[in-house]
C-alpha cells in the first residue's frame, strides 16, 4: 500500500491562511482527501465543491443587513469556510473563488487569480488559473464550472461535464471566450488571463458589498442537489425552485410564501436563519 500524500508546508499570506484543522475539515466536507496536486485531484475537489457549496447571495445579503450602513470587508477564506461548515452557505464569485484558491495553495497547487469581463461589464467575474508545468486550467467555482477547463492560446479547447461541455476560444493575447453547451446563453464570460495581486483582488471583493455590488438586491441560490441543478431566485414570482437534470428533464417545485425560508433551507441545506434574514432584507417575504 502506498503512503498517503503529504502536501509540502507552504507559507501563505495571512489573508489566505487555513489551519491544518480547518483544511482537514473542509476536505472531509467536500468528500475529498489530500492527494498530489495534479489534474485528477483538482477535478475531484471541484466535483466535491459543486455538490456541497452553493453559489448563493443569501449569506452576503444577510451579512450586509446585520452590518447596516457599516462598510463591510470581504470574507477571507478562513471565514468563508467556517460559514460553509457551520451554515451550509457559499457565496458569489469573488469570495468563493478566493476561498477555493486558498484551499488549492494549501494543498500544494500552483496558480493565480483573475478578474474578468461579461460582455460590456468589466471586472465583474473572477476565476482561478491552475498551472501544471506548461499546462494551464481554468478553474471556476464562482460560476461554477463543473470541470477544470484546459487553456491553449493557439486553439479551441473543450472539457465535458455531466451537464455541459465547456469551451475556451482564444480571443486575442491572453483572452478567451468561455462558453457552455445545453444552455440558452452559450456565452459565459471573457477570461482575462492575467494574474491579479491579492490585495487588489480583496479590495475588489470588498467593493462588491458596496452600492455597485452585484446580486445584493435578490436572493439567488444555485447548487447541485441529488444529481440535478437546482436554482432559486427571489425575483421570480410565484416563488419556485427550478430543477434541471442531465438528460433535459426539468421540473419546478412551488414554494408557498409562508414556508419559503424553511423550504429553501431544507432543499439547499443552508441555515434557515441566514435565508430568512436575506429574504426579509430584499422584501421577498
Backbone as CSV, one residue per row, in Angstrom:
resi,resn,N_x,N_y,N_z,CA_x,CA_y,CA_z,C_x,C_y,C_z
1,UNK,0.858,-1.186,0.000,0.000,0.000,0.000,0.895,1.237,0.000
2,UNK,0.602,2.203,-0.911,1.427,3.406,-0.994,1.146,4.321,0.174
3,UNK,2.155,5.086,0.549,1.992,6.025,1.654,1.084,7.166,1.240
4,UNK,0.360,7.728,2.211,-0.528,8.849,1.938,0.288,10.053,1.497
5,UNK,-0.285,10.826,0.561,0.406,12.016,0.080,0.434,13.067,1.177
6,UNK,1.576,13.675,1.390,1.728,14.749,2.371,2.070,16.022,1.614
7,UNK,1.177,17.012,1.693,1.419,18.265,0.982,2.590,18.993,1.616
8,UNK,3.403,19.651,0.809,4.503,20.416,1.366,3.986,21.589,2.196
9,UNK,4.751,21.985,3.190,4.387,23.131,4.009,4.729,24.397,3.243
10,UNK,3.717,25.232,2.980,3.906,26.443,2.198,3.474,27.635,3.039
11,UNK,4.314,28.649,3.091,3.972,29.862,3.818,3.103,30.740,2.924
12,UNK,1.835,30.867,3.280,0.904,31.669,2.502,0.697,33.026,3.165
13,UNK,0.281,34.033,2.405,-0.093,35.309,3.022,-1.151,35.090,4.090
14,UNK,-1.148,35.929,5.113,-2.083,35.760,6.227,-3.531,35.725,5.753
15,UNK,-3.854,36.497,4.725,-5.230,36.554,4.229,-5.704,35.218,3.682
16,UNK,-4.774,34.365,3.263,-5.131,33.078,2.669,-4.942,31.915,3.629
17,UNK,-4.544,32.199,4.847,-4.177,31.119,5.762,-5.381,30.280,6.170
18,UNK,-5.222,28.958,6.050,-6.159,27.988,6.588,-5.380,27.069,7.517
19,UNK,-5.878,26.867,8.721,-5.181,25.984,9.654,-5.248,24.550,9.149
20,UNK,-4.374,23.713,9.670,-4.393,22.302,9.280,-5.707,21.654,9.698
21,UNK,-6.257,22.068,10.856,-7.527,21.503,11.314,-8.673,21.914,10.391
22,UNK,-8.689,23.201,9.991,-9.759,23.641,9.108,-9.626,23.005,7.722
23,UNK,-8.400,22.886,7.243,-8.187,22.248,5.947,-8.709,20.819,5.958
24,UNK,-8.413,20.086,7.011,-8.904,18.705,7.121,-10.430,18.673,7.157
25,UNK,-11.032,19.624,7.885,-12.493,19.673,7.971,-13.109,20.002,6.618
26,UNK,-12.500,20.918,5.870,-13.006,21.280,4.547,-12.907,20.092,3.593
27,UNK,-11.782,19.398,3.612,-11.630,18.235,2.740,-12.680,17.168,3.055
28,UNK,-12.926,16.946,4.325,-13.954,15.979,4.712,-15.331,16.442,4.235
29,UNK,-15.598,17.735,4.346,-16.869,18.305,3.911,-17.070,18.124,2.409
30,UNK,-15.990,18.256,1.651,-16.062,18.108,0.200,-16.000,16.642,-0.234
31,UNK,-15.847,15.739,0.733,-15.741,14.323,0.401,-14.455,13.999,-0.309
32,UNK,-13.397,14.734,0.003,-12.119,14.561,-0.678,-11.035,14.258,0.342
33,UNK,-9.815,14.091,-0.134,-8.673,13.851,0.737,-7.428,14.428,0.079
34,UNK,-6.397,14.558,0.864,-5.142,15.077,0.321,-4.602,14.123,-0.737
35,UNK,-4.115,14.710,-1.808,-3.505,13.927,-2.868,-2.496,14.787,-3.578
36,UNK,-1.773,14.232,-4.499,-0.795,15.030,-5.240,-1.501,16.136,-6.014
37,UNK,-0.875,17.289,-6.153,-1.511,18.401,-6.862,-1.498,18.187,-8.375
38,UNK,-2.392,17.340,-8.842,-2.485,17.049,-10.269,-3.912,17.273,-10.742
39,UNK,-4.152,17.000,-12.033,-5.480,17.281,-12.578,-6.550,16.427,-11.917
40,UNK,-6.266,15.173,-11.664,-7.261,14.292,-11.055,-7.692,14.820,-9.688
41,UNK,-6.731,15.261,-8.886,-7.058,15.813,-7.567,-7.859,17.099,-7.699
42,UNK,-7.462,17.951,-8.650,-8.178,19.204,-8.871,-9.621,18.936,-9.283
43,UNK,-9.819,18.020,-10.225,-11.170,17.706,-10.683,-12.021,17.141,-9.556
44,UNK,-11.416,16.340,-8.686,-12.160,15.776,-7.557,-12.580,16.863,-6.572
45,UNK,-11.710,17.832,-6.335,-12.041,18.933,-5.434,-13.178,19.776,-5.998
46,UNK,-13.131,20.058,-7.294,-14.202,20.828,-7.924,-15.515,20.053,-7.844
47,UNK,-15.477,18.755,-8.118,-16.687,17.931,-8.065,-17.289,17.922,-6.667
48,UNK,-16.451,17.845,-5.651,-16.944,17.900,-4.286,-17.528,19.252,-3.942
49,UNK,-16.882,20.308,-4.415,-17.342,21.662,-4.127,-18.747,21.898,-4.667
50,UNK,-18.995,21.581,-5.927,-20.286,21.924,-6.532,-21.430,21.131,-5.906
51,UNK,-21.128,20.040,-5.235,-22.167,19.268,-4.562,-22.432,19.735,-3.138
52,UNK,-21.484,20.454,-2.540,-21.638,20.841,-1.138,-21.748,22.337,-0.918
53,UNK,-21.121,23.136,-1.759,-21.060,24.587,-1.524,-21.886,25.305,-2.586
54,UNK,-22.951,25.997,-2.192,-23.811,26.647,-3.189,-23.222,27.963,-3.698
55,UNK,-23.591,28.301,-4.927,-23.464,29.697,-5.373,-24.703,30.395,-4.832
56,UNK,-24.500,31.368,-3.973,-25.676,31.995,-3.372,-25.359,33.410,-2.926
57,UNK,-26.385,34.245,-2.946,-26.256,35.626,-2.488,-26.814,35.827,-1.090
58,UNK,-27.497,34.812,-0.537,-28.203,34.976,0.734,-27.263,35.348,1.876
59,UNK,-26.119,34.679,1.983,-25.219,34.951,3.107,-24.639,36.365,3.019
60,UNK,-24.381,36.853,1.813,-23.864,38.216,1.655,-24.938,39.238,2.014
61,UNK,-26.180,38.989,1.584,-27.272,39.908,1.903,-27.538,39.923,3.402
62,UNK,-27.556,38.733,4.019,-27.785,38.648,5.461,-26.683,39.373,6.227
63,UNK,-25.454,39.196,5.782,-24.320,39.854,6.444,-24.409,41.368,6.287
64,UNK,-24.747,41.820,5.108,-24.881,43.259,4.869,-26.029,43.838,5.686
65,UNK,-27.115,43.084,5.823,-28.270,43.561,6.568,-27.953,43.750,8.046
66,UNK,-27.160,42.829,8.600,-26.759,42.951,10.002,-25.841,44.149,10.194
67,UNK,-24.948,44.373,9.218,-23.989,45.474,9.333,-24.644,46.831,9.167
68,UNK,-25.784,46.892,8.468,-26.450,48.161,8.238,-25.628,49.058,7.335
69,UNK,-25.332,50.264,7.807,-24.581,51.226,6.991,-23.074,51.073,7.145
70,UNK,-22.650,50.132,7.965,-21.209,49.935,8.176,-20.573,49.317,6.938
71,UNK,-19.425,49.877,6.537,-18.710,49.317,5.388,-18.229,47.904,5.718
72,UNK,-18.405,46.995,4.786,-18.030,45.608,5.012,-16.770,45.251,4.244
73,UNK,-15.917,44.495,4.885,-14.775,43.891,4.189,-15.193,42.494,3.753
74,UNK,-14.678,42.078,2.620,-14.998,40.743,2.117,-14.556,39.680,3.113
75,UNK,-15.294,38.583,3.149,-14.876,37.451,3.966,-13.606,36.851,3.376
76,UNK,-12.639,36.638,4.227,-11.424,35.952,3.800,-11.673,34.441,3.851
77,UNK,-10.798,33.648,3.241,-11.066,32.213,3.122,-11.396,31.501,4.431
78,UNK,-10.683,31.795,5.516,-10.969,31.097,6.772,-12.406,31.350,7.219
79,UNK,-12.883,32.605,7.072,-14.254,32.931,7.450,-15.256,32.301,6.492
80,UNK,-14.949,32.309,5.205,-15.830,31.688,4.213,-16.028,30.211,4.531
81,UNK,-14.913,29.497,4.772,-15.036,28.059,5.029,-15.704,27.795,6.370
82,UNK,-15.475,28.650,7.359,-16.162,28.476,8.649,-17.672,28.601,8.465
83,UNK,-18.101,29.574,7.661,-19.535,29.720,7.381,-20.078,28.514,6.619
84,UNK,-19.309,28.017,5.657,-19.759,26.850,4.890,-19.949,25.648,5.804
85,UNK,-18.981,25.415,6.683,-19.044,24.257,7.566,-20.146,24.387,8.602
86,UNK,-20.413,25.624,9.043,-21.389,25.848,10.106,-22.800,26.045,9.577
87,UNK,-22.925,26.793,8.478,-24.244,27.197,7.992,-24.626,26.586,6.644
88,UNK,-23.707,25.872,5.997,-24.013,25.332,4.677,-24.039,26.383,3.585
89,UNK,-23.469,27.546,3.869,-23.521,28.649,2.917,-22.379,28.571,1.919
90,UNK,-22.402,29.479,0.963,-21.335,29.612,-0.022,-21.091,31.074,-0.279
91,UNK,-21.271,31.504,-1.525,-21.087,32.903,-1.851,-21.156,33.105,-3.340
92,UNK,-20.857,34.313,-3.768,-20.760,34.616,-5.192,-19.288,34.564,-5.582
93,UNK,-18.959,34.972,-6.795,-17.667,34.566,-7.362,-16.451,35.103,-6.610
94,UNK,-16.487,36.353,-6.148,-15.283,36.919,-5.539,-14.848,36.118,-4.313
95,UNK,-15.762,35.928,-3.363,-15.397,35.221,-2.140,-15.228,33.726,-2.374
96,UNK,-16.056,33.138,-3.233,-15.979,31.694,-3.471,-14.647,31.302,-4.100
97,UNK,-14.259,31.996,-5.163,-13.004,31.637,-5.817,-11.794,31.941,-4.940
98,UNK,-11.864,32.985,-4.121,-10.746,33.261,-3.216,-10.596,32.135,-2.194
99,UNK,-11.710,31.664,-1.652,-11.657,30.584,-0.669,-11.127,29.295,-1.285
100,UNK,-11.575,28.991,-2.499,-11.099,27.774,-3.166,-9.624,27.906,-3.536
101,UNK,-9.218,29.089,-3.951,-7.816,29.352,-4.279,-6.931,29.116,-3.050
102,UNK,-7.363,29.601,-1.888,-6.591,29.385,-0.661,-6.470,27.897,-0.356
103,UNK,-7.563,27.158,-0.543,-7.513,25.715,-0.317,-6.520,25.057,-1.272
104,UNK,-6.556,25.435,-2.539,-5.646,24.849,-3.518,-4.193,25.119,-3.160
105,UNK,-3.879,26.352,-2.806,-2.492,26.671,-2.449,-2.059,25.887,-1.210
106,UNK,-2.967,25.757,-0.246,-2.662,24.994,0.963,-2.331,23.547,0.634
107,UNK,-2.976,23.015,-0.405,-2.780,21.618,-0.808,-1.628,21.436,-1.793
108,UNK,-0.918,22.518,-2.094,0.273,22.404,-2.919,0.092,22.707,-4.393
109,UNK,-1.094,23.181,-4.800,-1.305,23.563,-6.194,-0.647,24.921,-6.466
110,UNK,-0.413,25.183,-7.735,0.170,26.440,-8.175,-0.819,27.146,-9.095
111,UNK,-0.960,28.450,-8.949,-1.876,29.166,-9.818,-2.017,30.610,-9.415
112,UNK,-3.034,31.277,-9.992,-3.246,32.690,-9.702,-4.714,33.041,-9.933
113,UNK,-5.094,34.194,-9.393,-6.453,34.699,-9.501,-6.580,35.626,-10.703
114,UNK,-7.777,35.674,-11.291,-8.057,36.595,-12.381,-9.382,37.310,-12.123
115,UNK,-9.518,38.511,-12.699,-10.783,39.245,-12.695,-11.150,39.494,-14.148
116,UNK,-12.397,39.149,-14.513,-12.763,39.006,-15.917,-14.017,39.790,-16.268
117,UNK,-14.397,39.715,-17.530,-15.487,40.530,-18.060,-16.645,39.659,-18.526
118,UNK,-17.832,40.259,-18.543,-19.011,39.652,-19.152,-19.627,40.679,-20.089
119,UNK,-19.459,40.460,-21.394,-19.913,41.434,-22.384,-19.326,42.812,-22.036
120,UNK,-20.193,43.819,-21.823,-19.696,45.169,-21.546,-19.373,45.383,-20.064
121,UNK,-19.695,44.435,-19.222,-19.425,44.573,-17.786,-17.980,44.161,-17.514
122,UNK,-17.160,45.132,-17.147,-15.726,44.907,-16.953,-15.444,44.610,-15.484
123,UNK,-14.630,43.588,-15.251,-14.204,43.276,-13.889,-15.292,42.749,-12.989
124,UNK,-16.265,42.029,-13.566,-17.422,41.604,-12.779,-17.388,40.136,-12.379
125,UNK,-16.428,39.366,-12.898,-16.399,37.934,-12.591,-14.956,37.474,-12.376
126,UNK,-14.780,36.573,-11.420,-13.438,36.093,-11.092,-13.282,34.629,-11.471
127,UNK,-12.036,34.197,-11.532,-11.734,32.785,-11.810,-10.302,32.518,-11.378
128,UNK,-9.950,31.243,-11.340,-8.612,30.797,-10.950,-7.968,30.125,-12.150
129,UNK,-6.687,30.355,-12.330,-5.905,29.590,-13.290,-4.962,28.691,-12.495
130,UNK,-5.071,27.395,-12.717,-4.195,26.427,-12.053,-3.182,25.937,-13.078
131,UNK,-1.910,25.933,-12.684,-0.832,25.572,-13.606,-0.197,24.253,-13.199
132,UNK,0.006,23.392,-14.190,0.781,22.169,-14.027,1.896,22.209,-15.068
133,UNK,3.093,22.562,-14.648,4.213,22.741,-15.579,3.803,23.750,-16.656
134,UNK,3.748,23.340,-17.927,3.395,24.262,-19.001,1.906,24.253,-19.327
135,UNK,1.113,23.503,-18.587,-0.315,23.413,-18.839,-1.077,24.294,-17.860
136,UNK,-2.131,24.932,-18.358,-2.941,25.792,-17.511,-4.413,25.400,-17.646
137,UNK,-5.138,25.480,-16.523,-6.538,25.074,-16.491,-7.370,26.161,-15.819
138,UNK,-8.436,26.575,-16.513,-9.405,27.482,-15.917,-10.200,26.708,-14.872
139,UNK,-10.195,27.216,-13.655,-10.903,26.592,-12.541,-11.796,27.649,-11.920
140,UNK,-13.099,27.428,-11.930,-14.034,28.474,-11.539,-15.182,27.876,-10.741
141,UNK,-15.075,27.950,-9.404,-16.184,27.500,-8.560,-17.130,28.655,-8.259
142,UNK,-16.827,29.839,-8.764,-17.667,31.003,-8.555,-18.744,31.165,-9.595
143,UNK,-18.847,30.215,-10.527,-19.935,30.252,-11.502,-21.019,29.214,-11.170
144,UNK,-20.710,27.934,-11.037,-19.400,27.311,-11.199,-19.265,26.583,-12.539
145,UNK,-18.015,26.330,-12.954,-17.713,25.330,-13.973,-17.500,24.007,-13.252
146,UNK,-18.125,22.948,-13.728,-18.073,21.671,-13.016,-16.811,20.869,-13.300
147,UNK,-16.015,21.296,-14.265,-14.741,20.635,-14.540,-13.693,21.706,-14.859
148,UNK,-12.435,21.502,-14.455,-11.369,22.410,-14.896,-11.219,22.331,-16.413
149,UNK,-11.050,23.495,-17.040,-11.034,23.586,-18.499,-9.624,23.921,-18.982
150,UNK,-9.005,23.057,-19.810,-7.660,23.358,-20.300,-7.667,24.596,-21.200
151,UNK,-6.575,25.344,-21.169,-6.427,26.549,-21.984,-5.253,26.375,-22.936
152,UNK,-5.449,26.816,-24.169,-4.380,26.805,-25.161,-4.536,28.064,-26.006
153,UNK,-3.528,28.949,-26.027,-3.676,30.206,-26.781,-3.775,30.017,-28.282
154,UNK,-3.472,28.808,-28.763,-3.419,28.575,-30.211,-4.608,27.809,-30.763
155,UNK,-5.494,27.324,-29.887,-6.632,26.566,-30.413,-7.771,26.512,-29.395
156,UNK,-8.944,26.163,-29.910,-10.115,25.994,-29.069,-9.959,24.718,-28.245
157,UNK,-10.302,24.799,-26.973,-10.232,23.629,-26.098,-11.605,23.374,-25.486
158,UNK,-11.824,22.122,-25.066,-13.108,21.719,-24.505,-12.904,20.737,-23.373
159,UNK,-13.887,20.688,-22.483,-13.951,19.619,-21.491,-15.417,19.326,-21.229
160,UNK,-15.735,18.057,-21.094,-17.131,17.647,-20.902,-17.406,17.398,-19.430
161,UNK,-18.568,17.836,-18.974,-19.046,17.503,-17.639,-20.407,16.838,-17.784
162,UNK,-21.028,16.487,-16.681,-22.323,15.820,-16.735,-23.373,16.687,-17.409
163,UNK,-23.317,18.000,-17.182,-24.371,18.879,-17.670,-23.976,19.695,-18.901
164,UNK,-22.716,20.083,-19.008,-22.292,20.937,-20.104,-20.953,20.460,-20.660
165,UNK,-20.705,20.818,-21.909,-19.345,20.839,-22.425,-18.886,22.285,-22.372
166,UNK,-17.772,22.533,-21.685,-17.225,23.881,-21.568,-16.191,24.098,-22.664
167,UNK,-16.177,25.313,-23.207,-15.345,25.637,-24.350,-14.567,26.915,-24.065
168,UNK,-13.279,26.932,-24.436,-12.446,28.139,-24.343,-11.962,28.484,-25.744
169,UNK,-12.344,29.678,-26.231,-11.946,30.132,-27.562,-10.967,31.299,-27.430
170,UNK,-9.740,31.152,-27.910,-8.795,32.274,-27.860,-9.387,33.504,-28.536
171,UNK,-9.197,34.675,-27.905,-9.791,35.911,-28.389,-8.797,37.061,-28.248
172,UNK,-7.579,36.832,-28.717,-6.537,37.835,-28.576,-5.560,37.448,-27.492
173,UNK,-4.523,38.277,-27.298,-3.497,37.936,-26.304,-4.079,37.756,-24.900
174,UNK,-3.925,36.563,-24.378,-4.328,36.219,-23.008,-5.800,36.497,-22.736
175,UNK,-6.631,36.315,-23.757,-8.083,36.452,-23.615,-8.757,35.228,-24.233
176,UNK,-9.821,34.781,-23.578,-10.569,33.619,-24.063,-12.064,33.878,-23.870
177,UNK,-12.836,33.485,-24.854,-14.284,33.449,-24.705,-14.648,32.097,-24.108
178,UNK,-15.319,32.109,-22.951,-15.694,30.873,-22.267,-17.177,30.617,-22.520
179,UNK,-17.484,29.415,-23.004,-18.853,29.063,-23.383,-19.254,27.727,-22.743
180,UNK,-20.558,27.462,-22.818,-21.077,26.170,-22.361,-22.209,25.739,-23.293
181,UNK,-22.357,24.451,-23.462,-23.459,23.904,-24.251,-24.670,23.685,-23.343
182,UNK,-25.769,23.266,-23.926,-27.007,22.952,-23.179,-27.447,24.101,-22.286
183,UNK,-27.328,25.308,-22.796,-27.784,26.481,-22.056,-28.280,27.491,-23.085
184,UNK,-29.385,28.191,-22.795,-29.896,29.149,-23.783,-28.914,30.266,-24.113
185,UNK,-28.041,30.607,-23.185,-26.993,31.590,-23.436,-25.647,30.874,-23.434
186,UNK,-25.133,30.583,-24.611,-23.891,29.816,-24.714,-22.706,30.570,-24.100
187,UNK,-22.640,31.868,-24.315,-21.549,32.679,-23.775,-21.636,32.741,-22.252
188,UNK,-20.494,32.565,-21.571,-20.466,32.713,-20.109,-19.734,33.997,-19.731
189,UNK,-18.448,34.068,-20.065,-17.685,35.276,-19.760,-16.430,35.306,-20.610
190,UNK,-15.744,36.423,-20.547,-14.471,36.583,-21.247,-13.347,36.531,-20.221
191,UNK,-12.538,35.507,-20.319,-11.416,35.334,-19.403,-10.280,36.278,-19.789
192,UNK,-9.844,37.068,-18.828,-8.668,37.916,-18.994,-7.546,37.233,-18.219
193,UNK,-6.716,36.509,-18.926,-5.755,35.606,-18.295,-4.509,36.353,-17.824
194,UNK,-4.722,37.196,-16.820,-3.614,37.953,-16.233,-3.733,37.902,-14.712
195,UNK,-2.658,37.560,-14.019,-2.726,37.463,-12.557,-3.118,38.790,-11.906
196,UNK,-3.965,38.703,-10.900,-4.365,39.861,-10.105,-3.698,39.775,-8.740
197,UNK,-3.091,40.866,-8.313,-2.456,40.892,-6.997,-3.499,40.640,-5.911
198,UNK,-3.089,39.949,-4.871,-4.029,39.560,-3.818,-4.708,40.771,-3.193
199,UNK,-3.965,41.832,-2.900,-4.579,42.999,-2.257,-5.604,43.660,-3.177
200,UNK,-5.322,43.668,-4.489,-6.273,44.243,-5.438,-7.528,43.376,-5.532
201,UNK,-7.352,42.074,-5.502,-8.487,41.158,-5.550,-9.364,41.340,-4.315
202,UNK,-8.767,41.398,-3.145,-9.537,41.543,-1.911,-10.253,42.889,-1.889
203,UNK,-9.601,43.938,-2.389,-10.247,45.254,-2.449,-11.472,45.205,-3.365
204,UNK,-11.352,44.538,-4.507,-12.487,44.401,-5.420,-13.602,43.573,-4.791
205,UNK,-13.227,42.553,-4.023,-14.204,41.711,-3.347,-14.967,42.508,-2.285
206,UNK,-14.255,43.354,-1.554,-14.913,44.202,-0.549,-15.821,45.229,-1.223
207,UNK,-15.377,45.775,-2.355,-16.202,46.747,-3.075,-17.510,46.129,-3.549
208,UNK,-17.537,44.805,-3.703,-18.741,44.116,-4.152,-19.839,44.131,-3.095
209,UNK,-19.525,44.590,-1.877,-20.534,44.805,-0.853,-21.072,46.236,-0.888
210,UNK,-20.513,47.085,-1.742,-20.908,48.488,-1.790,-22.128,48.728,-2.661
211,UNK,-22.352,50.003,-2.976,-23.550,50.386,-3.723,-23.619,49.723,-5.097
212,UNK,-22.469,49.482,-5.700,-22.451,48.861,-7.020,-22.309,47.341,-6.945
213,UNK,-22.415,46.777,-5.737,-22.257,45.338,-5.566,-23.322,44.552,-6.313
214,UNK,-22.931,43.400,-6.803,-23.824,42.563,-7.598,-24.595,41.574,-6.726
215,UNK,-25.844,41.318,-7.116,-26.696,40.278,-6.520,-27.054,40.563,-5.059
216,UNK,-27.040,41.826,-4.661,-27.426,42.179,-3.300,-28.895,42.601,-3.209
217,UNK,-29.590,42.601,-4.342,-30.985,43.028,-4.382,-31.957,41.857,-4.485
218,UNK,-31.428,40.629,-4.575,-32.293,39.457,-4.679,-31.555,38.228,-4.165
219,UNK,-32.309,37.334,-3.594,-31.736,36.089,-3.073,-31.709,35.067,-4.199
220,UNK,-30.507,34.609,-4.521,-30.330,33.591,-5.550,-29.527,32.446,-4.937
221,UNK,-29.958,31.239,-5.212,-29.219,30.054,-4.759,-29.142,29.065,-5.913
222,UNK,-27.936,28.618,-6.222,-27.709,27.566,-7.227,-26.865,26.473,-6.586
223,UNK,-27.261,25.228,-6.771,-26.491,24.127,-6.200,-26.871,22.823,-6.899
224,UNK,-25.924,21.923,-6.975,-26.191,20.572,-7.463,-26.769,19.767,-6.302
225,UNK,-28.033,19.389,-6.423,-28.738,18.682,-5.346,-29.278,17.366,-5.884
226,UNK,-28.827,16.269,-5.287,-29.299,14.935,-5.678,-29.183,14.714,-7.181
227,UNK,-28.060,15.151,-7.736,-27.786,14.890,-9.137,-28.455,15.822,-10.123
228,UNK,-29.167,16.843,-9.628,-29.810,17.816,-10.506,-29.408,19.228,-10.120
229,UNK,-29.332,20.103,-11.115,-29.041,21.505,-10.858,-30.301,22.179,-10.340
230,UNK,-30.195,22.777,-9.148,-31.332,23.457,-8.547,-31.062,24.951,-8.495
231,UNK,-32.082,25.743,-8.840,-31.918,27.196,-8.852,-33.148,27.870,-8.272
232,UNK,-32.909,28.854,-7.388,-33.982,29.692,-6.848,-33.594,31.148,-7.006
233,UNK,-34.542,31.990,-7.373,-34.347,33.436,-7.388,-35.578,34.092,-6.793
234,UNK,-35.367,34.959,-5.810,-36.496,35.645,-5.186,-37.158,36.629,-6.138
235,UNK,-36.489,36.952,-7.261,-37.063,37.883,-8.233,-38.121,37.224,-9.100
236,UNK,-38.184,35.897,-9.091,-39.140,35.171,-9.923,-40.375,34.824,-9.095
237,UNK,-41.527,35.283,-9.550,-42.789,35.029,-8.848,-43.746,34.260,-9.742
238,UNK,-44.583,33.386,-9.181,-44.538,32.932,-7.794,-43.252,32.170,-7.507
239,UNK,-42.868,32.134,-6.240,-41.600,31.527,-5.875,-41.589,30.030,-6.186
240,UNK,-40.454,29.585,-6.683,-40.302,28.177,-7.024,-38.823,27.844,-7.137
241,UNK,-38.519,26.569,-7.115,-37.172,26.060,-7.392,-37.206,25.389,-8.754
242,UNK,-36.266,25.769,-9.616,-36.117,25.123,-10.914,-35.122,23.984,-10.779
243,UNK,-35.456,22.836,-11.375,-34.590,21.660,-11.291,-34.289,21.159,-12.699
244,UNK,-32.993,21.051,-13.007,-32.550,20.606,-14.319,-31.754,19.312,-14.175
245,UNK,-32.145,18.276,-14.906,-31.418,17.020,-14.883,-30.434,16.930,-16.032
246,UNK,-29.564,15.938,-16.014,-28.562,15.789,-17.074,-29.129,15.324,-18.407
247,UNK,-30.388,14.920,-18.442,-30.984,14.404,-19.679,-32.161,15.265,-20.133
248,UNK,-32.014,16.585,-19.970,-33.030,17.542,-20.404,-34.333,17.441,-19.629
249,UNK,-34.381,16.705,-18.530,-35.580,16.698,-17.720,-35.609,17.965,-16.865
250,UNK,-36.818,18.497,-16.662,-36.983,19.778,-15.980,-38.249,19.729,-15.135
251,UNK,-38.173,20.354,-13.966,-39.344,20.456,-13.110,-39.274,21.746,-12.314
252,UNK,-40.421,22.200,-11.840,-40.498,23.350,-10.958,-41.188,22.937,-9.673
253,UNK,-40.571,23.288,-8.557,-41.132,22.981,-7.246,-41.718,24.266,-6.677
254,UNK,-43.044,24.363,-6.540,-43.642,25.588,-5.987,-43.286,25.756,-4.519
255,UNK,-43.143,27.011,-4.103,-42.760,27.325,-2.728,-43.760,28.321,-2.142
256,UNK,-44.667,27.874,-1.280,-45.604,28.796,-0.644,-44.871,29.841,0.191
257,UNK,-45.351,31.072,0.167,-44.676,32.178,0.855,-44.519,31.922,2.344
258,UNK,-45.493,31.279,2.967,-45.444,31.097,4.418,-44.374,30.090,4.841
259,UNK,-43.928,29.243,3.916,-42.882,28.263,4.269,-41.653,28.432,3.390
260,UNK,-41.457,29.630,2.845,-40.379,29.839,1.884,-39.011,29.580,2.496
261,UNK,-38.699,30.219,3.619,-37.365,30.069,4.221,-37.081,28.625,4.640
262,UNK,-37.976,27.954,5.370,-37.669,26.561,5.748,-37.569,25.625,4.544
263,UNK,-38.377,25.860,3.502,-38.298,25.002,2.324,-36.965,25.159,1.615
264,UNK,-36.493,26.405,1.482,-35.186,26.646,0.857,-34.071,26.072,1.716
265,UNK,-34.193,26.228,3.021,-33.184,25.690,3.937,-33.071,24.177,3.795
266,UNK,-34.205,23.503,3.733,-34.199,22.046,3.613,-33.629,21.600,2.270
267,UNK,-34.059,22.254,1.201,-33.632,21.814,-0.132,-32.147,22.049,-0.354
268,UNK,-31.651,23.232,0.029,-30.268,23.589,-0.269,-29.304,23.335,0.898
269,UNK,-29.837,22.865,2.044,-29.017,22.580,3.232,-28.248,23.813,3.695
270,UNK,-28.946,24.948,3.739,-28.394,26.201,4.232,-29.165,26.587,5.488
271,UNK,-28.480,27.142,6.466,-29.096,27.562,7.714,-30.336,28.420,7.440
272,UNK,-31.459,28.043,8.031,-32.708,28.765,7.796,-32.622,30.222,8.231
273,UNK,-31.898,30.495,9.321,-31.802,31.872,9.807,-31.116,32.773,8.781
274,UNK,-30.092,32.255,8.110,-29.396,33.031,7.076,-30.350,33.358,5.940
275,UNK,-31.073,32.366,5.467,-32.012,32.575,4.350,-33.126,33.522,4.760
276,UNK,-33.657,33.357,5.973,-34.752,34.197,6.436,-34.343,35.662,6.489
277,UNK,-33.159,35.945,7.055,-32.682,37.328,7.117,-32.526,37.925,5.726
278,UNK,-32.008,37.142,4.805,-31.800,37.644,3.444,-33.129,37.907,2.746
279,UNK,-34.089,36.991,2.876,-35.382,37.188,2.245,-36.083,38.437,2.792
280,UNK,-36.000,38.642,4.094,-36.597,39.833,4.685,-35.915,41.096,4.197
281,UNK,-34.599,41.047,4.037,-33.854,42.228,3.627,-34.232,42.690,2.223
282,UNK,-34.570,41.743,1.337,-34.916,42.109,-0.044,-36.433,42.182,-0.242
283,UNK,-37.188,42.039,0.841,-38.642,42.168,0.752,-39.327,41.016,0.059
284,UNK,-38.733,39.826,0.146,-39.307,38.663,-0.541,-40.302,37.914,0.314
285,UNK,-40.429,38.276,1.600,-41.402,37.644,2.492,-42.122,38.727,3.284
